[in-house]
């Protein structure tokens, strides 16, 4: 019995050791593979980004992903490895090959995070054929010709209303919230062009000024939600 108890105790100790060592060994193997043996190992970039996606996820979460990647380009050149399976290209000549509507590259898997109730949308669909069928219904609205023909007048109208509001604010001598103004301009222009009816954000600014009110705009929570979602955009689905 004593021998059996000793064997069981030793097995328990070894199981605990294996439980602790095995994940560490797997993690080290993963990091070493990404840095030294990965197919993208020769792409320039910091080793910390090559080893793990945590570097990219962190900068995406705190909101300085763009500036951080731009700094990498200044050090490593136009092509930079920003995660084990991701590279970033800073070259205008690459726009057409990457984003071409008749070819180009597939979207990253993280776009699936924006599926609606499990169904791909025009924005989240990874399959170009699936997206193309649905995009036909709205693609004409976003063509350069349509935007110049109809969108330009809408934008000019919204800008004129905002300029009039800014002039009114200038007469008060009080500080203004330029972020709110930019949001209202964007909301009014987009909704009036796409839906045929303005959201009324600039009118809401006028109402706040008339009432000497600096209250939070009704659309702020909606817009802030989009900003917040951006923090988690790159996380795996």
ZAMARGU-4260 file (C-alpha; in steps of 0.2 Angstrom, whole numbers, plus 5000, padded with zeros to 4 digits):
<rodrens>
0) 5000/5000/5000 | 5014/5012/5004 | 5022/5009/4987 | 5005/5012/4978 | 5003/5028/4988
5) 5020/5034/4984 | 5017/5030/4965 | 5000/5039/4965 | 5009/5054/4974 | 5023/5055/4961
10) 5010/5053/4947 | 5001/5068/4954 | 5016/5079/4955 | 5021/5074/4938 | 5004/5078/4931
15) 5004/5095/4939 | 5022/5098/4932 | 5016/5093/4915 | 5000/5103/4916 | 5011/5119/4919
20) 5025/5115/4907 | 5015/5109/4892 | 5006/5126/4889 | 5022/5135/4891 | 5031/5124/4879
25) 5017/5126/4866 | 5017/5145/4868 | 5036/5145/4866 | 5035/5135/4850 | 5021/5146/4843
30) 5032/5162/4846 | 5048/5154/4839 | 5039/5148/4824 | 5031/5165/4820 | 5048/5174/4822
35) 5060/5161/4813 | 5050/5149/4803 | 5034/5158/4797 | 5031/5160/4778 | 5031/5179/4782
40) 5047/5179/4792 | 5057/5189/4779 | 5045/5203/4779 | 5052/5218/4789 | 5045/5223/4805
45) 5047/5222/4824 | 5049/5205/4831 | 5036/5208/4845 | 5023/5210/4831 | 5029/5195/4821
50) 5029/5184/4837 | 5011/5188/4842 | 4995/5198/4837 | 4995/5205/4854 | 5005/5220/4848
55) 4992/5225/4835 | 4977/5221/4846 | 4984/5232/4860 | 4986/5247/4848 | 4969/5244/4840
60) 4961/5244/4858 | 4969/5260/4864 | 4966/5269/4847 | 4983/5273/4840 | 4984/5259/4828
65) 4986/5270/4813 | 5000/5281/4820 | 5009/5266/4827 | 5009/5257/4810 | 5014/5274/4801
70) 5029/5275/4813 | 5034/5257/4808 | 5034/5262/4790 | 5046/5276/4793 | 5058/5263/4801
75) 5055/5247/4790 | 5049/5254/4773 | 5033/5253/4763 | 5029/5234/4768 | 5029/5230/4786
80) 5023/5214/4796 | 5011/5220/4809 | 5006/5203/4816 | 5010/5185/4813 | 4998/5183/4798
85) 4996/5202/4793 | 5007/5214/4783 | 5003/5233/4780 | 5007/5241/4764 | 5010/5260/4762
90) 5011/5262/4743 | 4998/5270/4732 | 5002/5258/4718 | 4995/5244/4729 | 4978/5251/4730
95) 4971/5244/4714 | 4978/5226/4716 | 4972/5225/4734 | 4955/5233/4733 | 4950/5230/4715
100) 4932/5226/4713 | 4936/5213/4700 | 4949/5204/4710 | 4960/5209/4724 | 4962/5201/4740
105) 4949/5193/4751 | 4944/5202/4767 | 4952/5197/4783 | 4942/5184/4794 | 4939/5198/4808
110) 4926/5206/4796 | 4915/5191/4801 | 4913/5199/4818 | 4901/5211/4810 | 4889/5197/4803
115) 4871/5201/4808 | 4863/5187/4817 | 4876/5175/4809 | 4872/5181/4792 | 4886/5190/4781
120) 4882/5208/4776 | 4889/5218/4762 | 4902/5225/4774 | 4906/5208/4783 | 4905/5196/4769
125) 4922/5187/4765 | 4916/5179/4749 | 4917/5191/4734 | 4903/5182/4725 | 4891/5183/4740
130) 4895/5201/4742 | 4893/5206/4724 | 4875/5200/4722 | 4870/5211/4737 | 4880/5226/4732
135) 4872/5227/4715 | 4857/5235/4724 | 4866/5250/4731 | 4883/5251/4721 | 4876/5264/4710
140) 4873/5276/4724 | 4892/5276/4728 | 4899/5278/4711 | 4909/5293/4708 | 4897/5300/4695
145) 4882/5298/4707 | 4891/5306/4721 | 4896/5321/4710 | 4879/5323/4703 | 4868/5321/4718
150) 4879/5320/4733 | 4889/5336/4730 | 4873/5347/4731 | 4868/5338/4747 | 4886/5341/4755
155) 4886/5359/4750 | 4869/5362/4758 | 4875/5354/4774 | 4891/5364/4774 | 4881/5380/4772
160) 4870/5376/4787 | 4885/5372/4797 | 4894/5388/4792 | 4879/5398/4797 | 4879/5389/4814
165) 4898/5392/4817 | 4895/5411/4813 | 4881/5411/4826 | 4892/5403/4839 | 4907/5415/4835
170) 4895/5430/4840 | 4893/5422/4858 | 4912/5422/4861 | 4910/5405/4870 | 4920/5389/4867
175) 4912/5377/4855 | 4913/5358/4853 | 4920/5355/4836 | 4919/5336/4838 | 4900/5338/4839
180) 4899/5349/4824 | 4909/5337/4813 | 4898/5323/4819 | 4882/5332/4815 | 4889/5337/4797
185) 4893/5319/4794 | 4877/5312/4800 | 4866/5325/4790 | 4876/5323/4774 | 4875/5304/4774
190) 4857/5302/4780 | 4851/5315/4767 | 4860/5308/4753 | 4857/5289/4757 | 4839/5291/4764
195) 4833/5307/4757 | 4830/5315/4774 | 4842/5323/4785 | 4845/5317/4803 | 4844/5335/4809
200) 4860/5336/4818 | 4865/5354/4813 | 4847/5359/4818 | 4850/5351/4835 | 4866/5361/4837
205) 4855/5377/4833 | 4842/5372/4846 | 4856/5369/4859 | 4863/5386/4856 | 4846/5395/4856
210) 4843/5387/4873 | 4860/5391/4879 | 4862/5372/4881 | 4878/5362/4880 | 4869/5345/4882
215) 4875/5329/4874 | 4869/5327/4856 | 4856/5313/4853 | 4867/5304/4841 | 4882/5304/4852
220) 4879/5287/4860 | 4876/5280/4843 | 4892/5287/4836 | 4902/5282/4851 | 4896/5264/4850
225) 4904/5263/4833 | 4920/5270/4840 | 4920/5258/4854 | 4917/5243/4842 | 4933/5248/4833
230) 4943/5244/4848 | 4938/5225/4846 | 4938/5225/4827 | 4954/5215/4825 | 4950/5201/4838
235) 4947/5184/4831 | 4929/5179/4829
</rodrens>
